[in-house]
Amino acid sequence: MTERTPLLHYRLSTSVNESEMRAAPAGQTAEQHPVIPRRKSTHPRQPQKLSTFFGVVIPTLLSMFSVVVFLRIGFVVGQCGLYQAIAMFLVAYFIISMTVLSVCAISTNGALDAGGAYYMISRALGPEFGGSIGIMFFLANVCGSALYVLGLVEAIVDTFGVPEDKTIVSSAYQVLPSGYWWSLLYATAVALLCLLVCLVGAHIYAKATFIIFLVVMFVLGTIFISFFAVRPRTIPLPGAATPGPIANGTGPGPPTIANFTGFKLDTLLGNLLAEYTVDYTTGTMMTFATVFAVMFNGCTGIMAGSNMSGDLKNPSYSIPRGTITAVIFTFIIYNLLSLLVACSCDRILLQRDYSFLRDINIWNPFVTIGVYSSTLSAAMSNLIGASRILYALARDDLFGKVLSPAKRTSHSGNPWVSVIISWFLVQSIPVYVSWNTACSILCENCVSLLSNCVPCVAQEGSNK
């Protein structure tokens, strides 16, 4: 009986074995000698283990920020107003906090190994639940990685791609060919970049995400500085998705310009209450539920640190502290940004220009770099998380010889076969589905997993 054995009565069996080992006479120590060299053989991998900051805080921060902090803060405040926006963040982070506390309760209840949430569930509820939920977590991470790859490609093509309808090129930077096969080629290149980073190992992944973390924090710093340094200005608005006047309007059509006013009391008072209107990108009427769905989907990502449990020096210590630190930090940033936006931007600007942070930045490309960096880090995080879950499933032999190749690791302990299998599935998704389809698949699975499975496991673990 070891900690890697997914039995239904794992905790009871483990506690019995530990008590027998404490009470064992000296004559039985010889039977334990064959295990000692096996543990020593894994010692060279210890220097590659990650600390709390690099293994949990950074991946969780980048996954929770993603592109929402750059592209949807104004959308939330513009539609809901500052009061309801803060209320939404409180409700969303209350839900997230319940899940985080559940993960903390499980992770501090015993030793952890590779597999993240799957490992916790399989040891708490047994292989019947662990295997089925582990497959769902694996597929959710695969879909998440493909989602971010497709999103990054779409953002790159929108900025640097030649319009498919052969219209006049509006920027000198639009030089990349566009189309289905070109987008597939760009997605393959991005996925290959993520594969190379994950194949080298968690240590290189931590270094890459740390560089991205510095870039994202620098961009966030420029955003905060811009609210104070940039003078009031008039900003042209993008075109609407559906032509024609607003539903209750009689004027010539939607506005074409809006104002960045700087810090003014009148601007703040105008952004306090809700004013739901038609989304200019989709032409649909926004409600509290739709705005909350967009905002909540961006606040998830709390399992990014837990998925790295097998690569942490002390996962029982790092996962609770790192995850809680990331949640508190993102909560403060989101609410602070909401307050600054409500004090300095017209309601029209927030409702009709989701990329307004780029327009008011001290240097416009900073926000674009932040969007690309955060999306790339989220794609890598989901890919390496999927490979760790697959490796844990294969090592537990829940599916027999079907997943036996995924057990193979490099000399440093990196499950390279699991990484390749996960990458192959990520690469196959852009061939068949679009970005919107991948987003819907991910939302349906992840919301169900986070809201139902983990809290139930925590309750079951507390009863044992």
Buried (B, 14 or more C-beta within 10 A) or exposed (E): EEBBBBBBEBBEBBEEEEEEEEEEEEEEEEEEEEEEEEEEEEEEBEEBBBBBBBBBBBBBBBBBBBBBBBBBBBBBBBBBBBEBBBBBBEEBBEBBBBBBBBBBBBBEBBEBBBBBBBBBBBBBBBBEBBBEBBBBBBBBBBBBBBBBBBBBBBBBBEBBBBEEEEEEEEEEEBEBEBEEEBBBEBBBEBBEBBBEBBBBBBBBBBEBBBEBBEBBBBBBEBBEEBBEEBEEEEBEBEEBEEEEEEEEEEEEEBBEEBBBBBEBEEBBEBBEEBBBBBBBEEEEEBEBEBBBEBBBBBBBBBBBBBBBBBBBBEBBBBBBBBBBBBBEBBBEBBBEBBBBBBBBBBBBBBBBBBBBBBBBBEEEEBBBBBBBBBBBBBBBBBBBBBBBBBBBBBBBBBBEEEBEEBBBBBEBBBBBBBBBBBBEBBBEBBEEBBBEBBBBBBBEBBBEBBEEBBBBBBEBBEEE
